[in-house]
């Protein structure tokens, strides 16, 4: 471990505290995040900074940064699939999926990703792509997981 002092033995990175997302209109985008996810401002909006800073439930900040440039928050993986930059962790994913669907948010179908949990993809006002995940096997009982998956994915008994 050359170059790392004894203070940082092991993994020195604790968490992601801020994520920066390109948007056309920070205020409009902030309102969208409030309406669809219940996010609140982390700090009062300052038009001179040209960004709205929203706070996630566990304290991380989502910076909605105004840009005049190209908004391209996705990239293709080796197989050509258009990837998202990050995944949000949630509880009761089926409720959130239904809420976003009823609000007219562009979303994809729920998917069972086995040990990774249940996921779906959504897009913000500017076309930025995001993933949402609930590791149902960790947060629900086996009976609840079976019932949920049967309901969501129409599994035959």
C-alpha positions as CSV (number, residue, x, y, z in Angstrom):
1,X,0.0,0.0,0.0
2,X,2.6,2.5,-1.0
3,X,1.5,6.1,-0.8
4,X,-1.2,5.5,1.8
5,X,-0.6,6.6,5.4
6,X,-1.5,4.4,8.4
7,X,-4.5,6.7,8.9
8,X,-6.1,5.4,5.8
9,X,-5.4,1.7,6.1
10,X,-8.3,-0.2,4.4
11,X,-11.0,1.6,2.4
12,X,-10.6,5.3,2.9
13,X,-13.8,6.2,1.0
14,X,-16.9,6.2,3.3
15,X,-19.8,7.2,1.1
16,X,-20.9,9.3,-1.8
17,X,-22.0,12.6,-0.3
18,X,-23.0,14.6,-3.4
19,X,-24.0,13.7,-7.0
20,X,-24.0,16.4,-9.7
21,X,-26.6,16.1,-12.4
22,X,-26.8,18.4,-15.5
23,X,-30.2,20.0,-16.0
24,X,-31.7,22.9,-18.1
25,X,-33.7,24.5,-15.4
26,X,-32.7,23.9,-11.7
27,X,-35.9,25.3,-10.2
28,X,-38.2,23.3,-12.5
29,X,-36.1,20.2,-12.0
30,X,-36.2,20.7,-8.2
31,X,-40.0,20.9,-8.3
32,X,-40.0,17.6,-10.3
33,X,-37.9,15.9,-7.7
34,X,-40.1,17.3,-4.9
35,X,-43.3,16.1,-6.6
36,X,-42.1,12.7,-7.5
37,X,-39.8,11.7,-4.7
38,X,-40.5,14.1,-1.8
39,X,-37.0,15.6,-1.9
40,X,-36.4,18.9,-0.1
41,X,-33.9,21.6,-0.6
42,X,-30.6,21.0,1.3
43,X,-29.9,24.7,1.2
44,X,-32.0,27.7,0.0
45,X,-31.8,28.1,-3.8
46,X,-29.2,30.7,-4.9
47,X,-29.7,31.8,-8.5
48,X,-26.0,33.0,-8.7
49,X,-24.9,29.4,-8.3
50,X,-27.2,28.2,-11.0
51,X,-28.0,25.0,-9.2
52,X,-30.7,23.6,-6.9
53,X,-29.3,21.3,-4.1
54,X,-31.7,18.6,-3.0
55,X,-31.3,16.3,0.1
56,X,-31.9,12.6,-0.1
57,X,-33.4,10.7,2.9
58,X,-30.0,9.6,4.3
59,X,-28.5,13.1,3.9
60,X,-26.7,12.9,0.5
61,X,-27.0,15.9,-1.7
62,X,-28.3,15.8,-5.3
63,X,-27.0,18.9,-7.1
64,X,-29.2,19.9,-10.1
65,X,-26.7,22.0,-12.0
66,X,-27.8,24.2,-14.8
67,X,-26.0,23.6,-18.1
68,X,-26.2,25.1,-21.5
69,X,-24.2,22.2,-22.9
70,X,-25.2,18.8,-24.0
71,X,-26.9,16.7,-21.4
72,X,-25.5,13.2,-21.7
73,X,-25.7,11.4,-18.3
74,X,-25.6,7.9,-19.9
75,X,-23.0,5.7,-21.5
76,X,-23.1,2.4,-23.3
77,X,-21.6,-0.7,-21.7
78,X,-19.5,-3.2,-23.7
79,X,-22.8,-4.9,-24.9
80,X,-24.2,-1.6,-26.1
81,X,-26.8,-1.2,-23.3
82,X,-27.3,2.4,-22.3
83,X,-26.2,2.6,-18.6
84,X,-27.3,4.9,-15.9
85,X,-24.7,6.7,-13.7
86,X,-26.1,5.6,-10.3
87,X,-28.8,3.6,-8.5
88,X,-31.1,4.9,-5.8
89,X,-31.9,2.6,-2.9
90,X,-35.6,2.6,-1.9
91,X,-38.1,0.7,0.2
92,X,-41.5,-0.4,-1.1
93,X,-40.3,-0.2,-4.7
94,X,-43.7,-1.2,-6.0
95,X,-45.4,1.8,-4.4
96,X,-42.8,4.2,-5.8
97,X,-43.1,2.6,-9.3
98,X,-46.9,3.1,-9.2
99,X,-46.6,6.7,-7.9
100,X,-44.2,7.6,-10.7
101,X,-46.4,5.9,-13.3
102,X,-49.5,7.8,-12.1
103,X,-47.4,11.1,-12.3
104,X,-46.5,10.4,-15.9
105,X,-42.8,9.9,-15.3
106,X,-41.0,8.0,-18.0
107,X,-40.2,4.7,-16.3
108,X,-39.4,1.2,-17.4
109,X,-40.9,-2.1,-16.1
110,X,-39.9,-3.6,-12.8
111,X,-37.3,-6.3,-13.1
112,X,-36.2,-9.1,-10.8
113,X,-32.5,-9.0,-10.7
114,X,-32.2,-12.0,-8.4
115,X,-29.8,-11.3,-5.5
116,X,-29.5,-7.7,-6.5
117,X,-33.2,-7.2,-5.8
118,X,-36.0,-5.6,-7.7
119,X,-35.1,-2.6,-9.9
120,X,-36.6,-0.2,-12.5
121,X,-35.2,2.6,-14.5
122,X,-36.6,6.1,-14.7
123,X,-35.8,9.4,-16.6
124,X,-35.9,12.9,-15.3
125,X,-37.2,16.0,-17.1
126,X,-33.9,16.3,-19.0
127,X,-33.6,12.7,-20.0
128,X,-31.0,11.7,-17.4
129,X,-31.4,7.9,-16.8
130,X,-31.5,6.6,-13.2
131,X,-31.9,3.1,-11.6
132,X,-33.9,2.3,-8.5
133,X,-33.3,-0.7,-6.4
134,X,-34.8,-2.5,-3.4
135,X,-32.9,-5.6,-2.1
136,X,-36.2,-7.2,-1.1
137,X,-34.5,-10.3,0.3
138,X,-32.8,-8.1,3.0
139,X,-35.7,-5.8,3.8
140,X,-38.7,-8.2,3.7
141,X,-39.5,-11.6,5.0
142,X,-39.2,-14.6,2.6
143,X,-43.0,-14.9,2.6
144,X,-43.4,-11.2,1.7
145,X,-40.8,-11.5,-1.1
146,X,-42.6,-14.5,-2.6
147,X,-45.9,-12.7,-2.4
148,X,-44.5,-9.5,-3.9
149,X,-42.7,-11.3,-6.8
150,X,-45.8,-13.3,-7.5
151,X,-47.9,-10.1,-7.6
152,X,-45.4,-8.1,-9.7
153,X,-44.2,-10.7,-12.1
154,X,-47.3,-13.0,-12.3
155,X,-45.4,-16.1,-11.3
156,X,-47.3,-19.3,-11.6
157,X,-47.6,-21.3,-8.3
